[in-house]
Amino acid sequence: MAVHGKDASMTIGSLSIGGVSYRYNVTYPTVDASVFGDAWQFNYAGLPAVEGSFEGFVIGAFPGAILAPATVTLNGGNGGSASGPAYVFAGVSTAVNDAVRISGTFKSTGAWTFS
């Protein structure tokens, strides 16, 4: 499941990220429920989770820290969106001749909505 587009945007709490490229996956961990005598492995699906990565430019003032968990909102240029609480692990890089860049990963810590 992917939401993408040339006009994509992302927010982490009140921090806006532009020129963003991101990827996320909805995962369902599995639990092996096989027993002796089964001919095939039998798995139960666990609870859903969202994991992803991102990189882009900081728009406006950088708050200096991202409090976890934060609400992550992903808006695709095609009109789709995904949003929910997540732990964010991010790094910021700067250069004299470039914009402030941010990149990192996120992992859900509650229910997400998709549209």
N, C-alpha and C positions, 0 to 999 in steps of 0.2 A: 504494500500500500504506500503510495508516494503522492505528495502534494508538491508541485514544483511550478516554475514559470519565471520568465524574465523579470516580472514585476513582483517577485516573492518578497516577503518581509517577515520579520521575526521580532517578538518582544520577549524579554525575560524580566518579569516584574514591570518596572517602569523604564527599563533600558530598551531603546529601539536599536535594531541592527539592520542596516541597509546593505545593498549589494550582496545579499546573503545567499549562500548555497547551503542547503541542509538535506539530511536524509534521516528518515526514521522508520522503524519497524515495529509492528505489533507482534509480540511473541507470546507463546503459550508453552511454558516449560512442561515437560512430561515426567510422569512418575511410572516406573516400571512395576507393573502389578502381576508379572508372570509368576507362575508356581511350578513346582516340579511336575513333570508329566505334560505340560503344555508343549505343543509342536511349534508354536510361533510365539514371539514376544507380544505381550499385551500391555498397552500404555494407557494411562488416564491423563487427560489434559489438565494442566494446572490453571492458575489464575492469570488473566492477561496482563501484560506489562508493555510499556512503550520505552524504547531505547533509541537514541539517535546521536548525530553529530552535526556540527555547524561551523561555518566561518563567514566572516563578513566585516563590515565597517561599523564602528560605533557612531551613532547619530546623536548629536548633542553632547552634554556633559556626561562623562563616565562616572558612576557613583563610587568607584573605588573598591567596592566589594559587592558580591551577589549573595544575598542571604538565602540559605537553603532551608526548606524547599521554596522555590519561586514558581509563579504561574508562567508557563511557557506557552506562547501562542505562535503558531506557524500559519502564515497566510500565503496561499499560492497565487500566482498571477492568473491562474485559471478559475479563481473564485472559490476553490476548496480551502478548508481550514482544519486545523487540529489544535486543541488546547487542553491543558491540564497541569496539575502540580507536578514538579519534578525537582530532583537534586541536579544542580548544574555544576559542572567542573570545567572552568574556563580559564584561559590565559589571554593576556593582552600583549600586543607588541606595537612598538612605535618606532618611527624613523624620522629623521629631520626632514626628509623630502617626501613623506607619505602620510596618509591618513592613519588614525588609530585603528588597528585591526584587532578583532577578537575571534577566538576559535575555541572549541571545546566539545564536550559531550553532555548528554542529559539522560536521566533515567527516571521513569515515573514513580510517584509515591502516592498515587490515588487514581480515581476515575478520570478518564479523558473523554472529550466529546469530539466528534468528527462530523464535518458537513461538506 
